[in-house]
Amino acid sequence: MSWVPSERFQFPLILLLVAAPFLYMLTAPGGVLSDRFVERFEQSGEAEAPAAGDGTFVDSRHYRSSDEDRAMRPVFENMSAEIEKAARAYPARVAILIKDLNRGYTYAYHADDLFPSASLIKVPIMVGVFDKIHRGRLSLQSNLKLRRSTRMGGSGRLKWQRDGTRFTVRQLLEQMMQRSDNTAMLLLIDEVGMGFLQNFFPTMGLVYTEIYPEGLRLTSGRVRYENYTTAHEMAMLLEKAYKGKLVNSFASELMLDIMKGKKGKTRLAKHLPVGWEIAHKTGLLRRVCHDVGVVYSPNGDYVVAVLTGRNPTYGRAKEFITEIGDITYKHYRGDFGFVARAGDSKKSAH
């Protein structure tokens, strides 16, 4: 049985047959429009993203390089090579992103791979709280009351407080970020709303980082709706805060100040050189172990994000993250024959 087009298809079909020769003359190689199409495509096309897997060095500077910048480039490249060697030798999943915040040099290793966020989810939660404050719907001095429904096990001491105990939003933010207090996190989520956070995350530029109630559970096994993130997106949030572009300049500075107060010298902070500062957040749950932060050094500030998964032990994962931090400290602490520009070091003095 042969197929016969209905009457409604006859006119478009005839029109297509008539127009085809003219379209070919215009767009064929050497045709009138072909060169214009190619030129426009080449001008508007973006650089292809590096394939996941091997580490990638990117020079994203948008200003004329100076002598100290040129001196720093081989240092950053050598540091990146040493970091990649360590990452390849580690017997578990690894994602790393390091970016020099003054010069734009970036090293990425599996930076877009997905990992359960664990307590790193508290970073965008904090941003959501500050957005509510910025919009006048909440205040740092607002008092929130502890209830049984907002208690959560795991990290933190607020779970031992009596029902009805009140805490300011500022106190809860400090407990959540500095002691990774889960009860403080639940109180803040209860105040701003889970639905609000789910809608707010994409406005920060987050594509893969999401939040679900089930992903907050402390179970060691898999959950149906996991809270995932990437090294790239965590580093992006910290860079925005460093540049004063996360909510606003006041909120950005205060968020980093709160993160500088994190308790305990562990992971990236374990061997932090004297006089340096780090604003960071750790995460540990379901065989993942992370640390992300902004390091303030005399030779320039940089963001570092190290995510690990399927770890043999948490102790080994913490040692690996410390090792990555040590490599960056060694290279940024060395005598490279230059001094940081005044503009580079202005935030190091905080």
Secondary structure, 3 states (H helix, E strand, C coil): CCCCCCHHHHHHHHHHHHHHHHHHHHHCCCCCCHHHHHHHHHHHCCCCCCCCCCCEEEECCCCCCCHHHHHHHHHHHHHHHHHHHHHHHCCCEEEEEEEECCCCEEEEECCCCCEECHHHHHHHHHHHHHHHHHCCCCCCCCEEECCHHHCCCCCCCHHHCCCCCEEEHHHHHHHHHHCCCHHHHHHHHHHHCHHHHHHHHHHHCCCCCCCCHHHHCCCCCCCCCCCEECHHHHHHHHHHHHCCCCCCHHHHHHHHHHHHCCCCCCHHHCCCCCCCEEEEEEEEECCEEEEEEEEECCCCCEEEEEEEECCCCHHHHHHHHHHHHHHHHHHHHCCCCCCCCHHHHCCCCC
